[in-house]
Amino acid sequence: MLDESILRGERDIRLDWRWKAVPPSAHGLTLDEWLATRPRLDDLGTPLLTLDADALAHNITAMAAWCAERGVLHAPHGKTTMAPAIWDRQLRAGAHALSLATVPQLRVARAFGVPRVLLANELADAASARWIAEGDTEVWCLVDSADGVAVLDAAGAPLRVLVELSAPGGRAGARSVEDAREVAAAVTASRNLSLAGVSGWDGGVAHDASAADLAKVDDLLNGLRTLHESLDYGVDRPIVTAGGSVYFDQVADHLAGLAGADVLVRSGSYVTHDDGTYAELSPGLRGHSGPALRPALRAYGRVISRPEPDLAIVDAGRRDVPFDNGLPIPLDLPGARVTQLNDQHIFLAGELDGVRVGDRVRFGISHPCTAFDKWDLIPVLDAEGVVVDAIRTYFG
């Protein structure tokens, strides 16, 4: 689905000291030459982040099947991984498009030949608007105000735009259906813009699976339906889109089969899942409609100090693992917990009998969106611990 020559070129680069996941024994080899040596987990140093090959494949297939069954299209949020090799797998599995958040991310997508992108964010930059309009990639972007419409229209570039709806206290987005209709009217009156659909972000109005937050999501989705049904579009088949990695089941419940529109969910973190945030909130794991996902990311660190009986210091930290929405979870030490992170150190406390200096500790992570950005090359392991691939990321 992506440009095969560019994907192939990723594998021709010579590995060296620039890739922190790569051991010195791989320096000077191409990726394929290194993989041909069948390196194993034990050959890799720490700190380390890896992907589980089976879990990654399972999640991509399971989400594609769920979307097909529920009658919704999928535009996975590519900002989760910024990994074209993973984007390619998602598109080949049936994803309709990619969602991205910024123009620099869109530049990566265009370089690799992604055919369709939902820029799931307001665009307020005339120069970027003109650049988007000049390319072959089909792009939709968001607006939520008459001022935003004016900025884009003044750029003189033909663009497909979606009106974003939110609620008081949310992130971007018009605060009511009435306000959103006014934005849509401004789009319709513009010279260069086409009204191509409506959008909402459920994660901006809700944060957990409590009854109160689920009701907020329902209200937003009902508002999106009402907004969609009240508009005249400038395209034959408008888009109605919502659904991050927590509430995509409700999007399907409320919007699947919506007359005259393509319903698009934007779940992205599903691709690796996790052992923290999404292990608790993913619909399929809390008794709702959704695929049974598996955690695919594993972090590793080595114990470098045992200064106290109930404390171990591990050689990984904030520069290696996510910490914005939950700390790493030690997977093989049920009586232990991570209490804090420094830049390069994990504080592991609790029941640590038998844990010695030099031991490797395996961790699950919470919130994959802030894991990938810390690694420019991530080894992929099979069930036997053999490195079968390595995924490059492009966060800039």
Secondary structure as GFF3:
##gff-version 3
##sequence-region A 1 396
A	DSSP	alpha_helix	4	10	.	.	.	ID=ss1
A	DSSP	three_ten_helix	24	26	.	.	.	ID=ss2
A	DSSP	alpha_helix	31	36	.	.	.	ID=ss3
A	DSSP	three_ten_helix	41	43	.	.	.	ID=ss4
A	DSSP	beta_strand	48	52	.	.	.	ID=ss5
A	DSSP	alpha_helix	53	70	.	.	.	ID=ss6
A	DSSP	beta_strand	73	74	.	.	.	ID=ss7
A	DSSP	three_ten_helix	78	80	.	.	.	ID=ss8
A	DSSP	alpha_helix	84	92	.	.	.	ID=ss9
A	DSSP	beta_strand	98	100	.	.	.	ID=ss10
A	DSSP	alpha_helix	103	111	.	.	.	ID=ss11
A	DSSP	beta_strand	116	122	.	.	.	ID=ss12
A	DSSP	alpha_helix	126	134	.	.	.	ID=ss13
A	DSSP	beta_strand	138	143	.	.	.	ID=ss14
A	DSSP	alpha_helix	146	154	.	.	.	ID=ss15
A	DSSP	beta_strand	159	165	.	.	.	ID=ss16
A	DSSP	alpha_helix	177	189	.	.	.	ID=ss17
A	DSSP	beta_strand	193	200	.	.	.	ID=ss18
A	DSSP	three_ten_helix	202	204	.	.	.	ID=ss19
A	DSSP	alpha_helix	211	229	.	.	.	ID=ss20
A	DSSP	beta_strand	239	242	.	.	.	ID=ss21
A	DSSP	alpha_helix	248	255	.	.	.	ID=ss22
A	DSSP	beta_strand	262	265	.	.	.	ID=ss23
A	DSSP	three_ten_helix	269	271	.	.	.	ID=ss24
A	DSSP	alpha_helix	277	281	.	.	.	ID=ss25
A	DSSP	three_ten_helix	283	285	.	.	.	ID=ss26
A	DSSP	beta_strand	297	308	.	.	.	ID=ss27
A	DSSP	beta_strand	311	314	.	.	.	ID=ss28
A	DSSP	beta_strand	329	330	.	.	.	ID=ss29
A	DSSP	beta_strand	336	341	.	.	.	ID=ss30
A	DSSP	beta_strand	346	350	.	.	.	ID=ss31
A	DSSP	beta_strand	360	364	.	.	.	ID=ss32
A	DSSP	three_ten_helix	368	370	.	.	.	ID=ss33
A	DSSP	three_ten_helix	372	374	.	.	.	ID=ss34
A	DSSP	beta_strand	377	381	.	.	.	ID=ss35
A	DSSP	beta_strand	387	392	.	.	.	ID=ss36
###
